[in-house]
Amino acid sequence: MNCSPVGHANHPGCPIDTTLIQSHHWVFDAVYIPAMTEFLTAETAVGAAELSGIDLLLYQGLDAFQHFIRPDHDNADVYAIAESLRQYY
């Protein structure tokens, strides 16, 4: 898990020893600029599961939209486009 600014476009690098990542691990990187950090690139190379800063940004926004704008509605239509938004980044 990386919740530091390291890996961000303004703070390049990777704060975690990526040689320890294995395919059965879950990897989370809160950095979203760039969308694919060194940490996530290392995760992809071994086939581990990931949650990226883009996921954090996207799903926080969708949850806030649901909570504040459409609290009494079925928001399936909003979440239906989430994967296409995620793939965009």
C-alpha positions as a LaTeX table, in Angstrom:
\begin{tabular}{lrrr}
\hline
Residue & $x$ (\AA) & $y$ (\AA) & $z$ (\AA) \\
\hline
Met1 & 0.00 & 0.00 & 0.00 \\
Asn2 & 1.33 & 3.40 & $-0.97$ \\
Cys3 & $-0.42$ & 6.41 & 0.54 \\
Ser4 & 2.55 & 8.73 & 0.22 \\
Pro5 & 3.26 & 11.30 & $-2.51$ \\
Val6 & 6.13 & 9.15 & $-3.79$ \\
Gly7 & 5.26 & 7.99 & $-7.27$ \\
His8 & 3.39 & 11.19 & $-8.14$ \\
Ala9 & 4.55 & 13.10 & $-11.22$ \\
Asn10 & 6.17 & 15.70 & $-8.93$ \\
His11 & 7.72 & 13.05 & $-6.63$ \\
Pro12 & 8.94 & 10.22 & $-8.89$ \\
Gly13 & 10.04 & 6.89 & $-7.54$ \\
Cys14 & 8.60 & 3.96 & $-5.67$ \\
Pro15 & 8.66 & 3.79 & $-1.86$ \\
Ile16 & 8.13 & 0.02 & $-1.74$ \\
Asp17 & 10.45 & $-2.85$ & $-2.59$ \\
Thr18 & 8.59 & $-4.17$ & $-5.63$ \\
Thr19 & 10.60 & $-7.40$ & $-5.71$ \\
Leu20 & 8.42 & $-8.56$ & $-2.79$ \\
Ile21 & 5.15 & $-8.32$ & $-4.77$ \\
Gln22 & 3.68 & $-11.70$ & $-5.72$ \\
Ser23 & 0.69 & $-12.68$ & $-7.81$ \\
His24 & $-1.49$ & $-13.45$ & $-4.76$ \\
His25 & $-1.07$ & $-9.91$ & $-3.33$ \\
Trp26 & $-3.41$ & $-6.93$ & $-3.48$ \\
Val27 & $-1.67$ & $-3.65$ & $-4.28$ \\
Phe28 & $-3.05$ & $-0.16$ & $-3.57$ \\
Asp29 & $-1.48$ & 3.09 & $-4.73$ \\
Ala30 & $-3.29$ & 6.33 & $-3.80$ \\
Val31 & $-1.31$ & 8.27 & $-6.41$ \\
Tyr32 & $-3.39$ & 9.11 & $-9.49$ \\
Ile33 & $-1.01$ & 11.31 & $-11.53$ \\
Pro34 & 0.33 & 9.40 & $-13.35$ \\
Ala35 & $-2.40$ & 6.78 & $-13.49$ \\
Met36 & 0.19 & 4.01 & $-13.85$ \\
Thr37 & 2.92 & 4.47 & $-11.26$ \\
Glu38 & 6.13 & 2.48 & $-10.92$ \\
Phe39 & 4.46 & 0.59 & $-8.07$ \\
Leu40 & 1.45 & $-0.37$ & $-10.21$ \\
Thr41 & 3.68 & $-1.25$ & $-13.14$ \\
Ala42 & 5.55 & $-3.71$ & $-10.92$ \\
Glu43 & 2.23 & $-5.16$ & $-9.74$ \\
Thr44 & 1.04 & $-5.65$ & $-13.32$ \\
Ala45 & 4.24 & $-7.49$ & $-14.19$ \\
Val46 & 3.51 & $-10.24$ & $-11.63$ \\
Gly47 & $-0.28$ & $-10.28$ & $-12.06$ \\
Ala48 & $-1.28$ & $-9.10$ & $-8.58$ \\
Ala49 & $-4.68$ & $-7.47$ & $-8.02$ \\
Glu50 & $-4.72$ & $-3.70$ & $-7.84$ \\
Leu51 & $-6.63$ & $-0.71$ & $-6.63$ \\
Ser52 & $-5.24$ & 2.48 & $-8.08$ \\
Gly53 & $-5.45$ & 6.17 & $-7.24$ \\
Ile54 & $-7.78$ & 6.48 & $-10.24$ \\
Asp55 & $-10.12$ & 3.95 & $-8.60$ \\
Leu56 & $-10.01$ & 5.92 & $-5.36$ \\
Leu57 & $-10.75$ & 9.20 & $-7.15$ \\
Leu58 & $-13.50$ & 7.74 & $-9.33$ \\
Tyr59 & $-15.39$ & 5.78 & $-6.69$ \\
Gln60 & $-15.14$ & 8.56 & $-4.07$ \\
Gly61 & $-16.70$ & 10.89 & $-6.61$ \\
Leu62 & $-19.44$ & 8.43 & $-7.51$ \\
Asp63 & $-20.26$ & 7.80 & $-3.86$ \\
Ala64 & $-20.40$ & 11.55 & $-3.16$ \\
Phe65 & $-22.66$ & 12.06 & $-6.19$ \\
Gln66 & $-24.98$ & 9.35 & $-4.96$ \\
His67 & $-24.99$ & 10.69 & $-1.40$ \\
Phe68 & $-25.47$ & 14.39 & $-2.12$ \\
Ile69 & $-27.20$ & 14.56 & $-5.50$ \\
Arg70 & $-29.27$ & 11.38 & $-5.86$ \\
Pro71 & $-29.66$ & 9.86 & $-2.41$ \\
Asp72 & $-33.14$ & 8.44 & $-3.08$ \\
His73 & $-32.49$ & 7.06 & $-6.56$ \\
Asp74 & $-31.20$ & 3.81 & $-7.93$ \\
Asn75 & $-27.75$ & 4.81 & $-9.14$ \\
Ala76 & $-27.12$ & 1.77 & $-11.32$ \\
Asp77 & $-26.92$ & 4.05 & $-14.35$ \\
Val78 & $-24.11$ & 6.05 & $-12.75$ \\
Tyr79 & $-22.13$ & 2.98 & $-11.76$ \\
Ala80 & $-22.70$ & 1.40 & $-15.17$ \\
Ile81 & $-20.30$ & 3.92 & $-16.71$ \\
Ala82 & $-17.69$ & 3.59 & $-13.95$ \\
Glu83 & $-15.64$ & 0.92 & $-15.73$ \\
Ser84 & $-15.48$ & 2.93 & $-18.95$ \\
Leu85 & $-14.29$ & 5.97 & $-16.97$ \\
Arg86 & $-11.71$ & 3.81 & $-15.20$ \\
Gln87 & $-10.39$ & 2.45 & $-18.49$ \\
Tyr88 & $-10.08$ & 5.98 & $-19.86$ \\
Tyr89 & $-7.31$ & 6.66 & $-17.39$ \\
\hline
\end{tabular}
